[in-house]
Amino acid sequence: MIQSIEDYLKEVQNFVAQGKEEMEQFRIRFNGKKGILNDLFAKFKEVPNEQKKEFGQKINLLKQSVAEKLESLKSTFETSQTEVKEDLTRPGFPLDLGTRHPINLVRNRIIEIFKSIGFAVADGPEIEDDWHNFTALNLPEYHPARDMQDTFFIETHPDILLRTHTSSVQIRHMEQSEPPIRILSPGRVFRNEAISSRSHCIFHQIEGLYIDKAVSFADLKQTIQFFTTELFGKSKIRMRPSYFPFTEPSAEVDVYWGLNSETDYRITKGTGWLEIMGCGMVDPAVLTNVDIDPDQYSGYAFGMGIERIVMLLYQMGDIRMFFENDIRMLKQFSLV
């Protein structure tokens, strides 16, 4: 019986598997429920007492040899598989390059234009309090102009809201800085409006503010003239009287788009003019609210919706496209 174990040891040592199937057959032959090792352990009680020690040692040696052989085979096949998976000669998969969103493209271009004439970028929170969003901007409680903006208030904190414009950033900056101040405040704003092709409850604004001594309306006009020429290539603008609670006088700015094509007629409704922003001279009451002396300083402010500018530049007819993440639309800007 001991001789048979010696024969099994030689068989284990000389065994070579050509694949996982042969390795599995080898495992079942020796380690299966009806395998050789279980059979030998069952015969242990039949061995004469004087041979039991040697017989037990031989069985354990066989068991260890089988385990080592299986581990060696397993390692060999796993290494072989890994090498196949990591074949460095295989061509790689093509990688799609990401692109900037059209809103980011236009926002960055607007920032570049104003940075070239000394404006710095300022940021502020999207969740605001009533003071910075309304009251400090000459919109005290119960002021009828508050109805111009449908606001998302926090139900449990009536004084907290989602900002309706980035003018709140200007208030925070004026509270913390001394004139001269020349800033841009881009960011998301929120208004409780019905979503359609022309409006959304979330959109992006970029507003500018300049405070210094002897700032005039002529300075404002020249700044906007420079901006429209740089961004649109259009130098002809007009300013129409308007109303904003935080500026006086206030104006709407139109740029002459022209009537050179059917598209021009459509987007300008046959007038050739397109409204692009609101602006005005900062109301002295706003300066007083942030402890800036209106007798020494004056300033102007302007603001525009970035989505509207994007829609004009790229002739897009539906504002909802900016928020749907449609890869077909985004890929059109890969070369912009």
Residue pairs with C-beta under 8 A, 6 or more apart in sequence:
1 43
1 47
1 51
1 55
2 51
2 54
2 55
2 58
5 40
5 55
5 58
5 59
5 62
6 58
8 30
8 36
8 62
9 58
9 61
9 62
9 65
12 30
12 62
12 65
12 66
12 69
13 65
13 69
15 26
15 69
17 23
17 26
17 73
19 77
20 77
23 70
23 73
23 74
23 77
26 69
26 70
26 73
27 70
28 35
29 35
29 36
30 36
30 37
30 62
30 66
31 37
31 66
31 70
32 38
36 62
37 59
37 62
37 63
37 66
40 59
40 62
41 59
44 52
44 55
44 56
44 59
47 55
97 334
99 330
99 331
99 333
99 334
99 336
100 108
100 333
100 336
101 322
101 330
101 333
102 310
102 314
102 316
102 322
102 333
102 336
103 204
103 306
103 307
103 310
103 322
105 310
105 333
105 336
106 306
106 309
106 310
106 313
107 186
107 204
107 206
107 306
109 231
110 184
110 186
110 206
110 227
110 231
110 306
110 309
111 121
111 184
111 186
111 206
113 226
113 227
113 230
113 231
114 184
114 208
114 227
115 121
115 184
117 223
117 226
118 182
119 182
119 183
119 184
119 208
119 210
120 182
120 183
120 184
121 183
121 184
121 185
121 186
122 169
122 170
122 172
122 173
122 183
122 184
122 185
123 169
123 185
123 187
124 132
124 163
124 166
124 168
124 169
124 172
124 173
124 185
124 187
125 163
126 162
126 163
126 187
126 188
126 189
126 190
127 154
127 160
127 161
127 162
127 163
128 160
128 161
128 162
128 163
128 168
129 159
129 160
129 161
130 141
130 159
130 160
130 161
131 171
132 168
132 171
132 172
133 151
133 161
133 163
133 164
133 165
133 167
133 168
134 140
134 141
134 143
134 146
135 141
135 289
136 171
136 286
136 289
136 290
137 167
137 168
137 171
137 245
137 246
137 286
137 289
138 245
138 246
138 283
138 285
138 286
138 289
139 145
139 146
139 245
139 246
143 245
145 243
145 245
149 164
149 165
149 191
150 191
150 192
150 193
151 161
151 162
151 164
151 191
151 192
152 161
152 162
152 190
152 191
152 192
152 201
153 160
153 161
154 160
154 161
162 189
162 190
163 187
163 189
163 190
164 189
164 190
164 191
165 189
165 205
165 207
165 303
166 185
166 186
166 187
166 189
166 205
166 206
166 207
166 303
167 185
167 207
167 246
167 301
167 303
169 183
169 185
169 187
169 207
170 183
170 185
170 207
170 209
170 301
171 286
171 289
171 290
173 181
173 183
173 185
173 209
174 181
174 209
174 211
174 287
174 290
174 292
175 290
175 291
179 211
179 212
179 213
179 292
179 297
179 299
180 210
180 211
180 212
180 213
181 209
181 210
181 211
181 212
181 299
182 209
182 210
182 211
182 212
183 208
183 209
184 206
184 207
184 208
185 206
185 207
185 208
185 209
186 204
186 205
186 206
186 207
186 306
187 204
187 205
187 206
188 202
188 203
188 204
189 202
189 203
189 204
189 205
190 201
190 202
191 201
191 203
192 201
193 199
193 200
193 201
195 201
195 320
196 319
196 320
197 317
197 318
197 319
197 320
198 319
199 319
200 307
200 319
200 320
200 322
200 323
202 323
203 305
203 306
203 307
203 319
204 305
204 306
204 307
205 303
205 304
205 305
205 306
206 303
206 304
206 306
207 301
207 302
207 303
207 304
208 223
208 301
208 302
208 303
209 282
209 299
209 300
209 301
210 219
210 220
210 223
210 299
210 300
210 301
211 282
211 287
211 292
211 297
211 298
211 299
212 297
212 298
212 299
213 296
213 297
213 298
214 298
215 281
215 297
215 298
215 299
215 300
216 298
217 249
217 281
217 300
219 300
220 279
220 280
220 281
220 300
220 302
221 237
221 239
223 300
223 302
224 237
224 253
224 277
224 279
224 302
225 235
225 237
228 234
228 235
228 237
228 253
228 255
228 276
229 235
231 309
231 313
232 255
232 257
232 312
232 313
234 255
234 256
234 257
234 258
236 255
236 256
237 253
237 254
237 255
237 256
238 253
238 254
238 256
238 273
239 251
239 252
239 253
239 254
239 279
240 251
240 252
240 254
241 249
241 250
241 251
242 250
242 251
242 252
242 278
242 280
243 250
244 250
244 278
244 280
245 283
246 280
246 282
246 283
246 286
246 301
247 279
247 280
247 281
247 282
247 283
247 300
247 301
248 280
248 281
248 283
248 284
249 280
249 281
250 278
250 279
250 280
251 278
251 279
251 280
252 275
252 277
252 278
252 279
253 275
253 276
253 277
253 278
253 279
253 302
254 273
254 274
254 275
254 276
255 273
255 274
255 276
256 272
256 273
257 264
257 267
257 268
257 272
257 273
257 274
257 312
258 264
258 272
259 265
259 268
259 270
259 272
263 315
264 272
267 274
267 312
267 315
268 274
274 312
276 304
276 308
276 309
276 312
277 302
277 303
277 304
278 302
278 303
278 304
279 300
279 301
279 302
279 303
280 300
280 301
280 302
281 298
281 299
281 300
281 301
282 298
282 299
282 300
282 301
284 294
287 293
287 294
287 297
287 299
288 294
307 319
307 322
310 316
310 322
311 317
311 319
321 329
